[in-house]
Amino acid sequence: MGIFARFRRSGKGAGLKVPTVPSGLLLYAVGDIHGRDDLFAELLDRIDADRRSHDHDECILILLGDLVDRGPDSNKVIDRALAAAPRFDRFHHLIGNHEECMIQALTGDARALRYFVKIGGDATIRSYMCDDPKYDAASYEELASIFSQVVPATHTEFLDRGEDLVAYGDYVFVHAGIRDEIPIDRQKVSDLRWIREDFLRSNASRDVVVVHGHTISNNVEEQPHRIGIDTGAYVSGVLTAVGLSADRRWFLQTGI
């Protein structure tokens, strides 16, 4: 089957409120793309087909961050995101920890670029340089200078416009997660982009459902108060989106 889509009403447990998004909104959030432009293109086509089957006043797309690194086509992913934005009534892209490191590497700091390479940024740099022998021969200092020159200004501006948290109705969208003891409007950027175990292991009840990426799982992690949709696209071939309308929730996936 080429598409994985399942509708369910959430909050079925006793005493749980059914989360909703405001009336008239049709919303899609996409998990970590990590340089897989082929999967991003496929999933956008599936979203386009899916949105035609839902009545709505506005259609919203949210990219949950980590568009870049590890996969082969980070430059093309950002190009596609820029081209996709006008096709939606509202478009949001979040800054993941990998975008944060890319932004730092683009300052020309060789130490920041070295760390960027360590976490998978080598694939991103290669996608922009289009010259593997030159990449292989360059020092980190040389790469730091080259990288800032080969990334188009439109891509740098796109990264700089990224958000850290988006909220619609009973849903909050972040890259990595939140810290439960801190109000939503006072979350630290470092947690929104990097948190992992403290968030994943928390059993605290929340007034919102947190939709996030950052942590890979074999399939969607659908819990009462969080939904993880990072399905490891760069290695699994499965890129996931969650669709939301009123009190309905469903998932679209590539490669299944």
C-alpha positions in Angstrom: 0.0 0.0 0.0 1.5 3.3 -1.1 0.0 5.4 1.7 -0.5 5.0 5.4 -3.5 6.9 6.6 -5.6 6.2 9.6 -8.3 8.3 11.2 -8.9 8.3 14.9 -10.5 10.4 17.5 -7.9 11.1 20.1 -8.4 11.3 23.8 -10.3 8.0 24.2 -9.1 7.3 27.7 -11.4 8.0 30.6 -11.4 11.6 31.6 -9.3 12.8 28.7 -10.4 15.8 26.7 -10.6 15.3 23.0 -8.0 17.7 21.5 -9.1 19.9 18.6 -7.8 22.5 16.2 -9.9 25.6 15.5 -12.9 25.2 13.2 -12.1 25.6 9.5 -8.4 24.8 9.8 -6.8 21.8 8.0 -3.3 21.3 9.3 -0.4 19.1 8.3 2.8 18.7 10.3 5.8 17.0 8.7 8.5 15.2 10.7 12.3 15.3 10.2 13.2 15.3 6.5 17.0 15.2 6.9 18.0 15.8 3.3 15.6 13.4 1.7 14.1 15.6 -1.0 12.7 12.6 -2.8 10.5 11.7 0.2 9.6 15.3 0.8 8.4 15.7 -2.8 6.4 12.5 -2.5 4.8 13.5 0.8 3.8 16.9 -0.4 2.0 15.3 -3.4 0.2 13.1 -0.9 -0.7 16.1 1.2 -2.0 17.9 -1.9 -4.2 14.9 -2.7 -5.4 14.4 0.8 -6.3 18.1 1.4 -8.8 17.9 -1.5 -10.8 15.4 0.5 -11.3 17.6 3.5 -13.5 20.7 3.7 -11.6 23.6 5.1 -11.2 27.4 5.0 -7.4 27.5 5.5 -4.8 24.8 5.0 -1.6 25.0 7.1 1.7 23.3 6.7 4.2 23.0 9.6 7.7 21.5 9.1 9.0 20.3 12.5 12.7 21.0 11.8 15.8 19.0 10.8 15.2 19.6 7.2 19.0 19.3 6.6 21.9 16.9 7.2 22.5 13.1 6.8 20.5 12.7 3.6 22.0 13.7 0.3 19.9 16.7 -0.8 19.6 19.3 2.0 19.9 22.1 -0.5 17.0 20.8 -2.6 14.9 20.3 0.5 15.2 24.0 1.4 14.4 24.9 -2.2 11.3 22.7 -2.1 10.2 24.2 1.2 10.5 27.7 -0.2 8.5 26.7 -3.3 5.8 24.9 -1.2 5.1 27.8 1.2 2.9 29.8 -1.2 0.7 26.7 -1.8 -0.6 26.9 1.8 -2.6 29.6 3.5 -0.1 29.5 6.4 3.4 28.0 6.4 5.6 27.4 9.4 9.1 25.9 9.6 10.7 25.2 13.0 14.4 25.4 13.8 15.6 21.9 14.8 19.0 21.3 16.4 20.5 20.6 13.0 19.3 24.0 11.6 20.7 25.6 14.7 24.1 24.0 14.0 23.9 24.9 10.3 23.2 28.6 11.2 26.2 28.6 13.5 28.4 27.0 10.8 27.4 29.6 8.3 29.1 32.3 10.4 32.4 31.1 9.2 33.5 29.7 12.6 35.6 26.6 11.9 34.9 25.1 15.3 31.1 25.4 14.7 31.5 23.9 11.3 33.5 21.0 12.7 30.7 20.2 15.1 28.2 20.5 12.3 30.1 18.0 10.3 30.2 15.6 13.3 26.4 15.5 13.5 25.8 14.9 9.8 26.4 18.3 8.3 29.0 16.9 5.9 26.1 15.8 3.7 24.6 19.3 3.7 27.9 20.9 2.8 28.5 18.4 0.0 25.0 19.1 -1.4 25.8 22.8 -1.7 29.4 22.4 -2.9 28.6 19.8 -5.6 32.3 19.0 -5.6 33.3 16.0 -3.5 37.0 16.1 -4.3 37.2 19.7 -3.2 35.3 18.9 0.0 37.6 16.0 0.8 40.8 18.1 0.3 39.7 21.1 2.3 40.5 21.8 5.9 37.8 22.8 8.4 38.9 26.4 8.1 38.7 26.3 4.3 35.3 24.6 4.5 34.0 27.3 6.9 34.8 29.9 4.4 33.5 28.0 1.4 30.2 27.0 3.0 29.1 30.5 3.8 29.8 31.4 0.2 27.9 28.5 -1.6 24.7 28.7 0.5 22.3 31.1 -1.3 21.1 34.2 0.6 17.5 33.0 0.2 18.4 29.8 2.1 20.1 31.7 4.9 17.2 34.0 5.2 14.8 31.0 5.3 16.7 29.5 8.2 16.7 32.8 10.0 12.9 33.0 9.7 12.5 29.7 11.5 10.3 29.5 14.6 10.7 27.4 17.8 7.1 26.8 18.8 3.7 27.0 17.0 0.3 26.4 18.7 -3.1 25.8 17.2 -6.0 24.9 19.4 -5.1 22.1 21.8 -1.9 21.2 19.9 1.6 22.6 20.3 4.3 21.9 17.6 8.0 21.9 18.5 11.1 20.2 17.2 12.3 18.2 20.2 9.8 18.6 23.1 9.1 20.7 26.1 9.9 20.8 29.8 6.7 20.1 31.7 7.5 22.2 34.8 7.8 25.4 32.6 4.8 27.2 31.1 4.5 26.9 27.3 5.2 30.5 26.7 8.4 30.4 28.8 10.1 27.3 27.4 13.8 27.6 26.7 14.9 27.5 23.1 17.5 24.9 24.0 14.8 22.5 25.3 12.5 23.1 22.3 15.4 22.2 19.9 17.4 19.6 21.9 15.5 18.0 24.8 15.0 14.2 24.7 14.8 11.9 27.7 13.3 14.3 30.2 10.5 14.9 27.8 10.0 11.4 26.5 10.0 9.8 30.0 7.6 12.4 31.5 4.2 11.1 32.7 2.9 14.5 33.5 -0.5 15.4 32.3 -0.7 18.4 30.0 -3.4 20.7 28.8 -2.0 20.3 25.2 -0.8 17.6 22.9 2.8 18.1 21.9 3.6 17.2 18.3 7.3 16.7 17.8 10.2 15.1 15.8 13.9 14.8 16.9 13.7 11.3 18.3 13.4 8.4 15.8 10.9 5.7 16.3 9.9 2.8 14.1 6.5 4.2 13.6 4.4 7.1 14.9 4.5 7.4 18.7 1.0 8.4 19.6 0.6 9.0 23.3 -2.2 10.8 25.2 -0.1 14.0 25.5 2.5 13.8 22.8 2.8 12.6 19.2 6.3 11.8 17.8 6.5 11.7 14.0 10.2 11.3 13.4 10.3 7.9 11.6 14.0 8.2 10.5 13.3 9.1 6.9 16.9 9.4 5.9 17.5 5.7 6.7 14.0 4.1 6.7 12.6 5.8 3.6 9.5 6.6 5.7 8.6 10.3 6.1 5.6 11.0 8.2 3.0 13.8 8.4 0.1 14.1 10.8 -3.1 15.7 9.6 -5.5 17.5 11.9 -9.0 18.9 11.4 -11.4 19.7 14.2 -11.2 16.6 16.5 -9.8 14.3 13.8 -6.3 13.1 13.5 -4.7 10.9 10.8 -1.2 10.1 9.4 0.3 10.1 5.9 3.6 8.3 5.2 5.9 7.6 2.3 7.5 4.3 1.4 4.8 2.0 2.8 
